[in-house]
Amino acid sequence: MRPFKTILPKVFAGLVLAWGIGLHINQISELPIVQWDESRLAINAVEMASNGNIIVTSFNNSPDLYNTKPPLMIWLQALSVKAFGINECSIRLPSILAGIVCIVLLMHYTYRQSKSLWTASLAGLMLICSNGFIQLHGSLTGDYDALITLFLFLTFMHWHLWLSHQSNKNCWYMTLFLAFAILSKSAAAMILIPIIGIQTIALKTSVNNAIKCFNMLALSLLPFLVFIGIRSYTAPGYIQASLFNDFIGRMQTHIDGHEETWYYYFDQIVFKRFSLLWYLLPLSLIVLKAKFNPFSKQLFIASIGYLLILTLAKTKIHWYDMPILPLLSMAIALNVQDAFMRLSAKTLQWGFMGMIMGIGLLALTQKHKAVWDKQQLDLDYTHYELSHMLRQYSAKDTLYLVAPLYAPEFEFYTHQHPQIKRKSWKELKVKDKVVLGNFAKDSIDLHYKYNTLLNSPNARIIEIQP
């Protein structure tokens, strides 16, 4: 019986990891490149892989002064494109790997803290089942957020390990990972600097250690400062654009119409992010008589601090809270473990565990439907019928794409298939083969005769006739 008890938590932890990996790779190339951020990064990465300019990201072969984030993610995507070609997998691979590694490291550090594979597995399930991690604009798509989440999580863990063990190695790791986080998403990563600084003082760290911590936090900014200096020298106007797009503008205005209530992020966390699993926290606190695990208290304080700083900005978007999800997952798992260990009667222990497993099973079912079965992915699939036609086009004949002026989700496939070229509907000629969605459909019907070569409800390929 004892070997069974020993191997069971290992098997369960392995199943959690396998499920997390499966959710990621199930979607890696099935979904077309997504409109807005992923598509713009995809064009940035493809053009960087083509022109070799690793300093100035470009869009339509001009310096990109709209997407002004530092280029670490685009560097990784460009390398992926070089290695695996122009496709959805190449664009998403860095993000997906970051998501998988984040789950693995979350379980690893939770195990180090708790000495329990069950607790580590619960933390992994919390993150996997959260509604803000394995999702669009999370670790499923080629966006910045999975990468910054991984590096900020590593930053916080090594800060804690440094304070706990006074190891210079961990202090340097903290600095390195924070530098990577800043090179991933600048302002969003810098939020952690005051949080770590304040917690360092609040924990009554020695003066020497506090000064060392502040110096290392300042040092983490150096690679970013060097980059913006080189970038602004190479392509003037970058500093002003970056200040507005990534710093001052988001604090003072509702960029791209992203306006929400002041309590938006707290509402997201409490009612949407952790779904059924969130109720494990108040359940565990009842058992603990409202006493937090000491380390989980640090995790909660850091998470609340991050949300408070996000709340100060007028631009509010639902994926901005993604970096705190691993911290909250670990905090809740540690508190549940403490609650379980303090229950004296075996009947209460098994009852408590049964409630956890029941809630967890419901959350697992919800996540499986949302991601694996694609029942709750927030996509207008009619919009992407054109994408499916574009990526499946294999003929050598030139095909002209008619689409809105800004349509990087469709333009990506003109890079994948060079025989597909952009053209205005007003410039079409006899014998042109044209692919289009609903954009300009009525105008073409009024001005041209054509034969339909391929048709779907919201996209078609036609050939212009005399």
Secondary structure in CASP SS format (residue, H / E / C, confidence):
PFRMAT SS
TARGET T0000
AUTHOR 0000-0000-0000
METHOD secondary structure of the structure
MODEL  1
M C 1.00
R H 1.00
P H 1.00
F H 1.00
K H 1.00
T H 1.00
I H 1.00
L H 1.00
P H 1.00
K H 1.00
V H 1.00
F H 1.00
A H 1.00
G H 1.00
L H 1.00
V H 1.00
L H 1.00
A H 1.00
W H 1.00
G H 1.00
I H 1.00
G H 1.00
L H 1.00
H H 1.00
I H 1.00
N C 1.00
Q C 1.00
I C 1.00
S C 1.00
E C 1.00
L C 1.00
P C 1.00
I C 1.00
V C 1.00
Q C 1.00
W C 1.00
D H 1.00
E H 1.00
S H 1.00
R H 1.00
L H 1.00
A H 1.00
I H 1.00
N H 1.00
A H 1.00
V H 1.00
E H 1.00
M H 1.00
A H 1.00
S H 1.00
N H 1.00
G C 1.00
N C 1.00
I C 1.00
I C 1.00
V C 1.00
T C 1.00
S E 1.00
F E 1.00
N C 1.00
N C 1.00
S E 1.00
P E 1.00
D C 1.00
L C 1.00
Y C 1.00
N C 1.00
T C 1.00
K C 1.00
P C 1.00
P C 1.00
L H 1.00
M H 1.00
I H 1.00
W H 1.00
L H 1.00
Q H 1.00
A H 1.00
L H 1.00
S H 1.00
V H 1.00
K H 1.00
A H 1.00
F H 1.00
G C 1.00
I C 1.00
N C 1.00
E H 1.00
C H 1.00
S H 1.00
I H 1.00
R H 1.00
L H 1.00
P H 1.00
S H 1.00
I H 1.00
L H 1.00
A H 1.00
G H 1.00
I H 1.00
V H 1.00
C H 1.00
I H 1.00
V H 1.00
L H 1.00
L H 1.00
M H 1.00
H H 1.00
Y H 1.00
T H 1.00
Y H 1.00
R H 1.00
Q H 1.00
S H 1.00
K C 1.00
S C 1.00
L H 1.00
W H 1.00
T H 1.00
A H 1.00
S H 1.00
L H 1.00
A H 1.00
G H 1.00
L H 1.00
M H 1.00
L H 1.00
I H 1.00
C H 1.00
S C 1.00
N C 1.00
G C 1.00
F C 1.00
I C 1.00
Q C 1.00
L C 1.00
H C 1.00
G C 1.00
S C 1.00
L C 1.00
T C 1.00
G C 1.00
D C 1.00
Y C 1.00
D H 1.00
A H 1.00
L H 1.00
I H 1.00
T H 1.00
L H 1.00
F H 1.00
L H 1.00
F H 1.00
L H 1.00
T H 1.00
F H 1.00
M H 1.00
H H 1.00
W H 1.00
H H 1.00
L H 1.00
W H 1.00
L H 1.00
S H 1.00
H H 1.00
Q C 1.00
S C 1.00
N H 1.00
K H 1.00
N H 1.00
C H 1.00
W H 1.00
Y H 1.00
M H 1.00
T H 1.00
L H 1.00
F H 1.00
L H 1.00
A H 1.00
F H 1.00
A H 1.00
I H 1.00
L H 1.00
S H 1.00
K H 1.00
S H 1.00
A H 1.00
A H 1.00
A H 1.00
M H 1.00
I C 1.00
L H 1.00
I H 1.00
P H 1.00
I H 1.00
I H 1.00
G H 1.00
I H 1.00
Q H 1.00
T H 1.00
I H 1.00
A H 1.00
L C 1.00
K C 1.00
T C 1.00
S C 1.00
V H 1.00
N H 1.00
N H 1.00
A H 1.00
I H 1.00
K H 1.00
C H 1.00
F H 1.00
N H 1.00
M H 1.00
L H 1.00
A H 1.00
L H 1.00
S C 1.00
L C 1.00
L H 1.00
P H 1.00
F H 1.00
L H 1.00
V H 1.00
F H 1.00
I H 1.00
G H 1.00
I H 1.00
R H 1.00
S H 1.00
Y H 1.00
T H 1.00
A C 1.00
P C 1.00
G C 1.00
Y H 1.00
I H 1.00
Q H 1.00
A H 1.00
S H 1.00
L H 1.00
F H 1.00
N H 1.00
D H 1.00
F H 1.00
I H 1.00
G H 1.00
R H 1.00
M H 1.00
Q H 1.00
T C 1.00
H C 1.00
I H 1.00
D H 1.00
G H 1.00
H C 1.00
E C 1.00
E C 1.00
T C 1.00
W C 1.00
Y C 1.00
Y H 1.00
Y H 1.00
F H 1.00
D H 1.00
Q H 1.00
I H 1.00
V H 1.00
F H 1.00
K H 1.00
R H 1.00
F C 1.00
S H 1.00
L H 1.00
L H 1.00
W H 1.00
Y H 1.00
L H 1.00
L H 1.00
P H 1.00
L H 1.00
S H 1.00
L H 1.00
I H 1.00
V H 1.00
L H 1.00
K C 1.00
A C 1.00
K C 1.00
F C 1.00
N C 1.00
P H 1.00
F H 1.00
S H 1.00
K H 1.00
Q H 1.00
L H 1.00
F H 1.00
I H 1.00
A H 1.00
S H 1.00
I H 1.00
G H 1.00
Y H 1.00
L H 1.00
L H 1.00
I H 1.00
L H 1.00
T H 1.00
L H 1.00
A C 1.00
K C 1.00
T C 1.00
K C 1.00
I C 1.00
H H 1.00
W H 1.00
Y H 1.00
D H 1.00
M H 1.00
P H 1.00
I H 1.00
L H 1.00
P H 1.00
L H 1.00
L H 1.00
S H 1.00
M H 1.00
A H 1.00
I H 1.00
A H 1.00
L H 1.00
N H 1.00
V H 1.00
Q H 1.00
D H 1.00
A H 1.00
F H 1.00
M H 1.00
R H 1.00
L C 1.00
S C 1.00
A C 1.00
K H 1.00
T H 1.00
L H 1.00
Q H 1.00
W H 1.00
G H 1.00
F H 1.00
M H 1.00
G H 1.00
M H 1.00
I H 1.00
M H 1.00
G H 1.00
I H 1.00
G H 1.00
L H 1.00
L H 1.00
A H 1.00
L H 1.00
T H 1.00
Q H 1.00
K H 1.00
H H 1.00
K H 1.00
A H 1.00
V H 1.00
W H 1.00
D C 1.00
K C 1.00
Q C 1.00
Q C 1.00
L C 1.00
D C 1.00
L C 1.00
D C 1.00
Y C 1.00
T C 1.00
H C 1.00
Y C 1.00
E H 1.00
L H 1.00
S H 1.00
H H 1.00
M H 1.00
L H 1.00
R H 1.00
Q C 1.00
Y C 1.00
S C 1.00
A C 1.00
K C 1.00
D C 1.00
T C 1.00
L E 1.00
Y E 1.00
L E 1.00
V E 1.00
A C 1.00
P C 1.00
L C 1.00
Y C 1.00
A C 1.00
P H 1.00
E H 1.00
F H 1.00
E H 1.00
F H 1.00
Y H 1.00
T H 1.00
H H 1.00
Q H 1.00
H C 1.00
P C 1.00
Q C 1.00
I E 1.00
K E 1.00
R E 1.00
K C 1.00
S C 1.00
W H 1.00
K H 1.00
E H 1.00
L C 1.00
K C 1.00
V C 1.00
K C 1.00
D C 1.00
K E 1.00
V E 1.00
V E 1.00
L E 1.00
G C 1.00
N C 1.00
F C 1.00
A C 1.00
K H 1.00
D H 1.00
S H 1.00
I H 1.00
D H 1.00
L H 1.00
H H 1.00
Y C 1.00
K E 1.00
Y E 1.00
N E 1.00
T E 1.00
L E 1.00
L E 1.00
N E 1.00
S E 1.00
P C 1.00
N C 1.00
A E 1.00
R E 1.00
I E 1.00
I E 1.00
E E 1.00
I E 1.00
Q E 1.00
P C 1.00
END
